[in-house]
Amino acid sequence: MAKKNIIPFGPQHPVLPEPIHLDLVTEDELVVEAIPQIGFVHRGLEKLVELKDFQEFVYVAERVCGICSFMHGMSYCQAVEEVMQIEVPERALWLRTIWSEFARIQSHLLWLGLAADAMGFESLFMHTWRIREHILDIIEMTTGGRIIFGSCKVGGVRRDINEETLRYIINRVKELEIEIKEVTGTFINDYSVQHRFSGVGVISSKDAYDLGTLGPVAKGSGLPYDARRIGYAMYSKIDFEPVIEKDGDCYARCAVRVREIFQSIDIIRQCAGLITDGEIDVKVKGFPSGEFYTRVEQPRGEVIYYVRGNGTKFLERFRVRTPTFANVPAMVKVLQGCQIADVPNIILTIDPCISCTER
């Protein structure tokens, strides 16, 4: 009879730079149970609404998560704008859409680099992050920041993109698309990647639905849920369909992220062709009074922002539900029955962001 052992995984692990701890109950090489322990991070972000006024709090929201920074700031601004009934200029909404997709591209490229590093593909890791640096160059050119954009504010955006810069961006993205195809082709076609990912960490479509998964985790299991279809920003005028794979394994989740990179490039092109002239912000008068929640599709899935104002410059309540919070139950379940050697790859393809989940 196999003896049960408990193997601690994390909170520091070479594969996963995230503060999560798992007690893996094993029988020989098989994981029979995964017990998560979270709570290593506490920054008091939701309490800061009592110290930072609703305009200043945009900077706090952007720092909930570094990789999803812009979308956190945009989600917060959307919620406050709805409470205050602010009509954001159309050009500002187009710019928000463009920057959202650049944020998605750089996030997925970062993930692909981490996946390559986890599998021992050091050269693939370096090439992936080299391309990501060029995407960050474009972001820096248009916003002034590389990770924390700082370009979104209540009532619009702080920076504009002129026609000349927009043409340069489209041409540069076209060049980078060729390089991205070469690099991502390895993730899709390489035998070693398929051997490590295919058939590993399978989440059925039913389990994905029942457990409330989001983002590439849900899409990799065949669920076509994408919050962008709600039509926030200018997505109502963009032609796209959610990227889905049906196998539900690590390879499917990887393929979803690869395909979403090219989908984001296409959306940026559409935005460049449809963007209208006009103002990029409006003057905000008064203070928020009322409550609202908004949803935005981040690289990891749908994030929900809730704000409540009481008519003063300080919000009364702020709450955020990140996609990782919704994906943790599926991660715990899919680890049951897997091999110990597959644990890092399974967790990696779930792509939990613990720091922004705990706040």
VENPENOR-V634033 format. One record per helix or strand. SS is the DSSP state (H for helix, E for strand). FROM is the first residue (numbers start at 0). LEN is the number of residues. If there is no record, write none. Layout:
BEGIN
ss = <SS,SS>
from = <FROM,FROM>
len = <LEN,LEN>
END
This chain:
BEGIN
ss = <E,E,E,H,H,H,H,H,E,E,H,H,H,H,H,H,H,E,E,E,E,H,E,H,H>
from = <3,20,29,46,56,68,89,121,151,155,162,190,204,214,226,234,249,280,288,300,314,322,338,339,353>
len = <6,7,8,4,5,16,29,22,2,2,27,7,6,5,4,3,25,1,10,10,7,13,1,11,5>
END
